């Protein structure tokens, strides 16, 4: 290595020609960034217009970052990984920002569309004025384009005209013929099947010459008018038939009498979702119960699986154990079976009427636990299934960790007269915890959100009574949030579910920090063993 490179601070420097500084390369970068920036500006403009603020913010952040990376000489090494970093930010940062944003909105059942879409759907509702003429009609269809035309006749005056979508009416006389230009009259036996399709069309030229077919009164059509119009100054909908005003109240247009127009739209509601979580006694009590069980389930799952896996690993670590290799392989079978296959099998084994485990217990002791109907035994059953699924992982981890333990300390302990329990308690367990401590933290975080086992075992049941949200005694925070978000009772509430998700994130963050701090304490203890 040359003296110049050896003496450079911060390690070896890149060769002088590593960063292309030619005019052609510079122009190419500028043109490429200009195209990327133009596309980003157009996409951000559309996103802001549609109300997708979190994704727009992430896209702005990524675009600025790409410009800095490709225009700064100091950022040259990052150019090779910039696309991957951008994708990672979109896949990781955007879901987090979107969840935070949704937690401060009323996004959910009845509030799923944007404000513009909600106004458009409400304004699409029509009514028939009292003095409006009612016409009889005959339908025609163009076989080539499937477009429709109506021959309309006023029974009171005998006036007839034809009308198509988006065009002004054309006066006609006489009886309706079998064909008009490229339009062929729809046979009566096919008319009923096409009625819904025809009724959805607004014939004529908006806004003053619009005709629609009635679905409730067969054979009648009229010039309907918009039932509601939007008043931007008051942010309200005006009922043109009754004159009643519907004002915007948290994403729903409602009248003074309490009548609401559908659909509503997603809108920020501040900290209302968090106030519901901590202010409503019913919600707070169910959340606390689920939170406590989540902690207990995650902790006991880690404790039981680690204890059983460690016991089996130490037992099979003895060289004199017969058939050690094949038995070790057999112990890995539960780890190879997916949870969505294994859990239903266990549900069948524990079935109180036909399950082999329950039947065997009935035969031996005349009683079997109510694995699914009693809250306590349902939780025991969940932990039993999780123990069967999780101990092979701990078995593998501890088996590998045992191979790294120094043998000389055990020889010294034998000389000092230590028994097996003292060696395990004072040397094996502390050294194992130093090695597998971070994995135990990861296992706790995994079981904290172990949706599959909880949902497949009993759908979170048995259900709790006296609570305002759908929740069961074996539900953990992940399944509890899922039922609120995706509406197990027919109603979804993404905003409230996102607020719970943020609380899960904060709780899990602090628990993980405490666990890592404890892991560091174990490392300090391990150095003194």
Buried (B, 14 or more C-beta within 10 A) or exposed (E): EEEEEEEEEEEEEEEEEEEEEEEEEEEEBEEEBEEBBEEBEEBBEEBBEEBBBBBBBBBBBBBEBBBEBBEEEEEBEBBEEBEEBBEEBBEEBBEBBBBBBBBBBBBBBBBBBBBEBBBEBBBEBBBBEEEEBBBBBBBBBBEEEEBBBBBBBEEEEEBBBBBBBEEEBEEBEEEBEEEBEEBBBBEEEEBEEEBEEBEEBBBBBEEEEBBBBBEEEEEBBBBBBBBBBBEEEEEBBBBBBEEBBBBBEBBBBBBEEEEEBEBBBBBBBEEBBBEBBEEBEEBEBBBEBBBEBBBEBBBBBBBBBBEBBBBBBBEBBEEEEEEBEEEBEEBEEBBEBEBEEBBEEBBEBBBBEEBEBBBEBBEEEEEBBBBBEBBEBBBEBBBBBBBBBBBBBBBBBBBEBBEEBEEEBBEEBEEEEBEEEEBBEBBBBBBBBBBBBEBBBBBBBBBBBBBBBBBBBBBBBBBBEEBEBBBBBBBBBBBBBBBBBEBBEEEBBBBBBBBBBBBBEEBBEEBBEEBEEEBEEBEEEBEEB
